[in-house]
């Protein structure tokens, strides 16, 4: 049984890190050290030294249910990536793993210097670079190549559970989701939507448990570094693996697809007239679709697991994309008093996608060919 955690604060952090051999007092005195602390569900510390390594330190908060378990899960991903050749595809996407202290619920990795999220990159550019999208597709395909035998016993840290949105209509009590008036209104929309129960239920029933998935794959969890370099010269990192699981690759792919569509939808003006919304988007769909197509082409071309069944896999990815869009809508509403127009638009778009998925690939995503031929293989080379 895990013992009581001692919160990491300035007065004991230096002593803790010194004891673990990660810093030395001489370097602190000679070079100086800067600490930046924050918290959400976990405590976070960014430690920078003038003459030594920089670290990102994460600690579970004892009063927050489940945080010790999710940090243990993330630590398992890092330990596996840097200690097990089977997980080698992950290594190039992660910062260096330094330490996991199960008793104190602490995970320490190298801090990624001078980085920015893909959200920041795309907002700064105002468009979606095709080459960057292809890199993302190859990155996801690489770690989805880590295979597990479905139904076989796996590490207890991985719950092998489908996302909550796929189980929404089967919940007897959704009161915990009514965190705010806006969240409650959104939940009511999703529960009342015709056909949503059956469509989400079909995704749940078809959920696979055969590969490592990130589960919270989105632009905010992808970093490029260092800032200032050309995009092609920056290293791509994927962070925040707390929700990693053995699950369905279609969820991660669908999550990334929805990041692109959410970027487009988020650029629309307020209003309810579809024609005005589309015309007023500061990021036109026509500038997003080539990146979506490049992401898909790179992913499926590099995927030995799904290449031969590309059309069916894309259909499942589209369904998961819609479900993940509902999650994004909920996240935007979770603590809001007033209804968020963008959240409502995301939810309605998701429901429309589920109702008519056959038209989505070409008309909305710009994916003309679900199974690119050998001419595209250079993208994944």
N, C-alpha and C positions, 0 to 999 in steps of 0.2 A: 504494500500500500504506500502511495506517495506521501511524503512528509509535508509539513507546512512550508510554504514558499516565503522567502524573505524578499520583499520588493526591492528591485534594483533602483537605487537612488544615488545621487552624486557621492554621498559620504561613504558608501560601501562598494561602489562599482569599481573604483580603482583597486581597492584591496582584493576584490573578487577576481578581476582580470589579471592582476599580478600573480595571484595564487595559481591561476590556470596557465601561467606562462605566456599570456598573450600580449602583455605590455611589461616594461620594466621601469622602475622609478627613475633611473638615471635619464632615460629618454624623455620622461615627462618633465623633469626639472630642466633639462637642457633645451628641449624643443617646444614644450607647451602642448596643450591638449584642449580641444573644443568638444563639448557635449551638447547635443540637442535632443530633448526628450519630448515625447508626446504619448497619447494613448487613445485607444478606441475600445475594441474588445480586448486588446492586449496592450502591454507597455512597449514602447519603441524607444531605442536610443541610437542615435548616430554619433559615433565617436571618430573624431579626426585628430591625427597627430602630425605635427610638422615633420618629425623625423622617424615615423613609424607607420605601420599599417593602419588603415581606417576600417572600422567595423560597423555592421548593422546588427543590433542586438534586439531580440524580441523575447518578451516574457509573458507567459499566461497570467491572467488576473484571477485570483482564487475565487472572487465573488461572481465571476462571469462563467456561467455553465458551459462546459464543453471546450473551453479554451486550452486547457492542459492537453486534452486529447487531440485537438487539431494541430497544436504545435508539435506534438509527438509524431503525428502523421507527416507533417512537413519535414521534420528531421529525418524520418525514415526515407523520404524521397532523396534528400541530400546525401545521406550516408550511402544509400544504394548507388546513386549516380557516381560518387567518388570512390566506391569500394567494390562494386560489382560490375564486371564487364558486360553483363546482360543489359544493364541500364546505361551503358556508354552513350547512347544517343542524347541523353539528357545533359551530359556533362558540359557540352559546349554552350548550353542555354542558361547555365546557372552561375551565379557568383561562387567564389571558393567557399567551401564548407569548412568551418573552424571547430565548432564545439556544440554538443547537445548535452545539457544537464537535466536529466529526467526529474530528479528530486526537486530542483528549483524551477522547472518548467521554462528553461532558457535555451534559446537557439541563437548561435552567433555565426554569421557569415561575413565575408568581406563586403564592405560598402562599395557600391558601384559608383565610381567618381564621375562627376560631370555628366550625368545622364538625364534623359527626359522621356516621358511616357509617349507611346504612340498617339495618344489623344492630343498631347501638346504638339507633337510633330505635325499631325494632320491639320489641327486648328491653325498653326502658324503658316502652313503652306496653302490652306484653303482648298486643297484637292487631295487626291489619293494616288500616290506614286505606284505605278504598275510593278516596278522592280521590287519595291518593298513588299507589296502584296505577295509576289511570288516567293520571296524569302520566308514570309510567314507560312505560306502553304507548305513549303519544304520542311520547316521547323516542326510543324504539327505532325506531318507525315512521318518524320524521323522518330519522334518519341511514341507515336502510335504503333510503330513497328515492334514495340515491346509487348509481347503477347503473353497471355495467361490462358490456362485451360479453364473454360467456362464450367462452373459447377464444382471445381476442385477446391479443397480448403486453401485459404490464403491467409496472409497475416491479419490478425484480429484488428489491427489499426485501420484497415480498409473495410468500411461497412458494406460496400457493394450495394448501395441504395440509389434508386433513381431520384432525380431532383424533385423537390417538394411540389413544384408546379404540376408535374404529371400526376400527382396524387391528390390534388386540391379537391376534386369533386368526391373523393372517397373519404374525406376527413369528416368525422362526426362533429367536431368542434373547431371552428376557425376563429374563435374569439381572440386568440393570440396574434392573429394577423391584422386585427382591427386596431392598429397602433395609433391611428390618427383619423380624423374625418375623411381625408383624401384617400388613405389606404382602405378604409372601410368601403367607400364608394367604389373604388376600383375592384375590390374583391367581389362586391355585389354584381358589377358588370360582368366579370368573368364567370361567376356562378350561374348567372341568368342567360348567358349567351347560348342561343340554340346550337345544339350539336357539339358544344365545347367538351362536355363530359365524355362523349364517345371518341372524339378526335384525340384528346389528351390521354384518354384511357388506352387507345390503340398504341400510342407512343410508349406508354408505360409497359404495356404487355409485351411489346417487341424489344424492350430494353436489353442490350447486350452487356455482358460482363466478361470481356475478353482482352482488354488492353488498359494501359495506364492512361487516365485522363486527368486533366487539370481541374475540371469542373467549374472553375470561375474564370474561364478564358475570355478576356476582353482587352481592349487597347490599354486600359489603365494598368494592367499587369504585365505589359510588355515594355521594355526599356531599350533605348538606343544610346550608345555611348562610344566616344565622347562627343558632346555637343560641339558644333562648329565644324566638325569634319563632314565631308561629303557623305550622303546617306549610305552609299555603297561601301564606304570605309568604316562605318560604325558597327560595333558588335551588337547583336541582338540578344537580349536576355529575357527570360520568362521568370517572373517572381511570384511570391505568395501562393505556395503550394499547400496551404492548410487544408483545403477541401479535396485534395487529390484522392483518387479512388480507382478501383478496378471497375471499369464501366464501359460506356458506349462511345466510341470515337465520334459518332455523328453528333453528340452533344457539343463537344469542343469545336468541331467544324461549324456547326450551326451557330454557336455562340460568336465565332469570329465573323461569319456572314452577317449576323445581326448588328455587329459593331459598325460595319460599313453602312447598312441601311439606317441605323440610328443616327449616324453622322449626317446623312442626307435629311432625315426627318427632323432632326434637331435644328437644322438651318432654316426650316420653314417659318413663315410669319404666323402670328396668332390668327385664328379664324376657323371657319367650319366648311367653307366652300372648297371642295377638292381641287378644282381648276386653279383657284387663286393660290392655294397652298403650294401646288407643284410649280406654278409660274414664279412664285415669290421665293423659292428656296435659293439661298445664297450659294449652296453647294448643289448644283444640278445633278440629277440622277445620271445623266449621260456622262458625267465626269467620274462617277463612282463605279459604274458598271464595268469598265475595262479592268479596274483593279480587282473587283470581285471575280471576274472571269480568269484573271491571271492567278489569283489565289487558288481557285478551284483547279485549274489546269496543273499548276505546280504540285498541289497536294495529290491529286488522283494519279498523275503520271508517276510520282515517286512511290505510290502505295502498292506494294505487292498484295496486301490483304484485301483491298477494295477495288483495284483497277479493273478486274474482270467482271465486276458486278456494279459498275459505276452508275448506271441509270437508277437502279434500285437504291443504292447508297445515297445518291443525291436527293432522291425523294425523301428518305429518312432525315437527311440533313436539313432539308427545307422545313419539315415538321418540327424538328428540334430548334431551328432558327426561330420559328414563330413562338414556341414555348419560352425560349430564352428572352424574346422580346417582351413577353408578358412579365418575366422576372424583372427586366429593366424598368418597365413601367411601374411595377410595385416598389422597386428600390427608390425611384424618384418620388413616390408618394408616401413612403413609410412614415415620415415624421412631419408631413405637411398638413396644415390646417385647411388651406384652400386647394381645390382641385388643380392639378397641373395639366394645362392643355396638351403639352407634349406627351405626358404619360398616357392621357386618354387616346391621343392619336396613335401612339405605339401599340396600345392594347387593341384598338380597332383594326389597325393594320395586321397585327398578329392573327386576330380572329378571321379576317378576310383571307389571309394566306392559308390558314387551316381549312377554310371552307372550299377553296379552289386551288389546291397546290399544283395542279397540272400546268397552270399558266405561269407559274412564278419563275421557273428557271430562266426562260428566255425573256419574258416581258418585264420582270422586275429585276432579276439579277444579271441579265445580259449573258447568261451561259447558254450558248447556242448548241454546243456539243458536250454532252455529259461525259463522254469517253473519248478524250482527245487521242489522235493517232500518233504514230511515231514521230511526226514532224515536230511535236511539242516536247519531245523528250529532252531536247537541249536545255529547256528551262530547268529541269531537275538534275541536270548533269553536274 
